[in-house]
Amino acid sequence: MSGPEPGGDRGTHGTSRLVMGLAWAVLLVGLWLWGNEITDVRGGLSDPTTGDVAAVGRPAGVELPAPPEPWPAARLLRVDVPALGVRAPVVARGLDADGAIDPPPYARPGAVGWYGGGVRPGAAGVALFVGHVDTESTPAVFYHLSAVRPGQQVGVVRDDGSVAEFTVDDVRVISREDFDAGAAYGPRERGRAEIRLITCGGSFDRASRTYSANVVVSAYLTGVVEP
């Protein structure tokens, strides 16, 4: 994707952590507004970017299944994105000292963080997952997140042995300048069980050491595989 190539010079580890901290601050804004029921979904998209990231949205003609009733909550173990070959352990995360969601530690670039102060996947509402796009030297768990397309599946493996299956219905690249909290984090349809997979995207500015956008993948519950 655009931005620093894996293995490229991104400075010291401390500087790299700052880059991600600033990027996740965008998420904080969304959470604050989303918690205050700002759910009027508008476009709010950036122009399509180069490389791996493109503002995909929901293409016409993609047949999507009807949602079932929300499912009782259970402890989360893993997030699977078969189209990307991702099988990522889930770690519950809270807010950091600046009030933004604390992403998984850099020592675990293959892990996905779930915002433990919010909705559990399978319950009605929107459950939020965050993951790094890269580290100082390697791609991370959501490096190719923008390659996901509507109609593809995301599985959330639970400790009761069941798998909550979600179908992707929207992929967006939302720029920092045009950030729309409702479009990013608000429910697409009230009463559904939905998830968001979120990472950094767009171009990487070396002067400010920040990414220009966030990749936001939306999916909704379409089935549960019981043990």
C-alpha positions in Angstrom: 0.0 0.0 0.0 1.1 3.6 -0.2 3.3 4.9 2.6 6.5 3.4 3.8 7.5 0.1 2.3 7.9 -2.7 4.8 11.6 -2.7 5.8 12.0 1.0 4.9 13.5 3.6 7.1 10.9 4.8 9.6 13.3 6.0 12.2 13.5 4.9 15.8 10.9 2.6 17.4 9.7 5.5 19.5 9.0 7.6 16.4 7.2 4.7 14.8 4.9 4.3 17.9 4.1 8.0 17.7 3.0 7.6 14.1 0.5 5.0 15.1 -0.6 6.9 18.1 -1.5 9.9 16.0 -3.4 7.6 13.5 -5.4 6.0 16.3 -6.4 9.5 17.6 -8.8 9.6 14.6 -10.5 6.6 16.1 -11.0 8.4 19.4 -13.0 11.1 17.7 -15.2 8.6 16.1 -15.8 6.7 19.4 -16.7 9.9 21.2 -19.3 10.9 18.6 -20.5 7.4 18.1 -21.1 7.0 21.9 -23.3 10.1 21.7 -25.4 8.5 19.0 -24.1 10.5 16.0 -25.2 7.9 13.5 -26.3 10.0 10.5 -24.2 8.1 7.8 -22.9 10.3 5.1 -20.3 9.7 2.3 -17.2 11.3 3.9 -14.8 9.3 1.7 -11.5 10.3 0.4 -10.7 10.1 -3.3 -9.4 6.7 -4.3 -5.7 6.4 -3.4 -2.9 4.7 -5.1 -1.4 1.3 -4.3 -3.2 -1.2 -2.1 -5.9 1.2 -0.9 -9.0 2.2 -2.9 -12.3 3.6 -1.8 -14.4 0.6 -2.7 -17.8 1.1 -1.0 -20.6 -1.3 -1.9 -20.6 -2.1 -5.6 -23.9 -2.5 -7.3 -25.0 -6.0 -8.1 -23.4 -7.7 -5.1 -25.9 -10.1 -3.6 -25.7 -10.1 0.2 -27.6 -12.5 2.6 -30.2 -11.5 5.0 -29.1 -11.0 8.7 -30.3 -13.4 11.4 -31.2 -12.4 14.9 -28.2 -11.2 17.0 -26.4 -14.0 18.9 -25.6 -14.2 22.6 -22.2 -12.9 23.5 -19.2 -15.0 24.3 -15.5 -14.5 24.9 -13.5 -13.9 21.7 -10.5 -16.0 20.7 -9.7 -15.2 17.0 -10.6 -13.2 13.9 -10.4 -15.0 10.6 -10.4 -13.2 7.2 -10.0 -16.1 4.7 -9.6 -13.8 1.7 -6.4 -12.4 3.3 -5.2 -15.6 4.9 -5.6 -13.9 8.3 -6.1 -16.0 11.5 -5.4 -13.5 14.2 -5.7 -13.9 18.0 -7.9 -11.3 19.6 -6.8 -9.2 22.6 -9.2 -6.9 24.5 -8.0 -3.3 24.5 -9.1 -0.2 26.3 -8.2 3.5 25.9 -4.7 4.8 26.2 -3.5 7.8 28.2 -4.7 10.1 25.4 -8.1 8.6 25.3 -7.7 6.7 22.0 -8.1 3.0 21.6 -4.9 1.3 22.5 -3.9 -1.0 19.6 -2.2 -4.3 20.2 1.5 -4.0 21.2 4.1 -3.9 18.5 5.5 -7.1 19.9 2.3 -8.7 18.6 1.9 -7.4 15.1 -0.3 -10.4 14.1 -2.9 -9.7 16.8 -6.1 -7.8 16.5 -7.4 -5.5 19.2 -11.1 -5.6 20.2 -12.5 -2.5 22.0 -13.5 -4.2 25.2 -15.6 -1.2 26.3 -18.0 -1.7 23.5 -20.2 -4.3 21.8 -19.3 -8.0 21.7 -19.4 -9.5 18.1 -22.7 -11.2 17.6 -24.7 -8.9 19.8 -26.8 -6.1 18.4 -24.7 -3.0 17.6 -21.2 -2.4 16.2 -18.1 -4.2 17.6 -14.8 -2.6 16.8 -11.6 -4.3 15.9 -8.3 -2.5 15.3 -5.0 -3.8 13.9 -1.7 -2.4 12.7 -1.0 -2.0 9.1 2.8 -2.3 9.5 5.6 -2.0 12.0 9.1 -0.5 11.6 10.2 -3.3 9.4 7.4 -5.7 8.4 3.7 -5.7 7.3 1.3 -6.3 10.2 -2.0 -8.1 10.5 -4.1 -5.6 8.5 -1.6 -4.7 5.8 -3.9 -5.8 3.0 -7.2 -5.0 4.7 -8.3 -2.7 1.9 -8.2 -5.7 -0.5 -11.3 -7.1 1.2 -14.4 -6.9 -1.0 -18.1 -6.9 -0.3 -19.5 -10.5 -0.1 -16.4 -11.9 1.5 -16.5 -13.5 5.0 -15.0 -12.6 8.4 -15.2 -15.2 11.1 -15.1 -14.5 14.9 -14.1 -17.6 16.8 -15.6 -17.8 20.3 -14.6 -19.7 23.4 -17.9 -21.7 23.4 -16.6 -23.3 20.2 -19.0 -21.4 17.9 -18.0 -19.2 15.0 -19.9 -16.0 14.3 -19.8 -15.5 10.5 -20.0 -11.9 9.2 -20.4 -10.8 5.5 -18.6 -7.7 4.3 -21.0 -5.2 2.9 -18.8 -2.0 2.7 -15.1 -1.0 2.4 -14.2 2.6 2.8 -11.0 4.8 3.0 -11.9 7.8 5.1 -9.5 10.7 5.0 -8.4 12.5 8.2 -9.6 15.8 6.7 -13.0 14.4 5.8 -13.5 12.1 8.7 -17.1 11.2 9.4 -17.6 9.4 12.7 -21.1 8.2 11.7 -19.9 6.7 8.4 -17.0 5.0 10.2 -18.5 3.6 13.4 -22.3 4.1 13.3 -24.5 1.1 12.5 -25.5 0.6 8.9 -28.8 -0.8 10.0 -30.1 -0.6 13.6 -30.8 -3.9 15.3 -28.2 -5.8 13.3 -25.0 -7.4 14.8 -22.1 -5.6 12.9 -18.4 -5.4 13.1 -15.7 -2.9 11.9 -12.2 -3.8 11.0 -10.0 -0.7 11.1 -6.4 0.2 10.2 -4.4 3.0 8.8 -4.4 3.8 5.1 -3.9 6.3 2.4 -0.5 8.0 2.0 2.2 8.3 4.6 3.6 11.8 5.2 7.2 11.6 6.4 7.1 15.2 7.7 4.3 14.6 10.1 4.9 10.9 10.3 1.2 10.1 9.9 -1.1 8.2 7.5 -3.6 10.3 5.7 -6.7 8.0 6.2 -8.2 5.0 7.9 -9.4 1.9 6.1 -12.8 0.8 7.5 -14.3 -2.6 6.6 -17.9 -3.1 7.6 -19.5 -6.5 8.0 -22.7 -7.9 9.5 -23.7 -11.2 11.1 -25.1 -13.6 8.6 -24.7 -16.9 10.4 -23.3 -18.9 13.3 -21.6 -22.2 13.1 -22.3 -24.0 16.4 -19.9 -26.6 17.9 
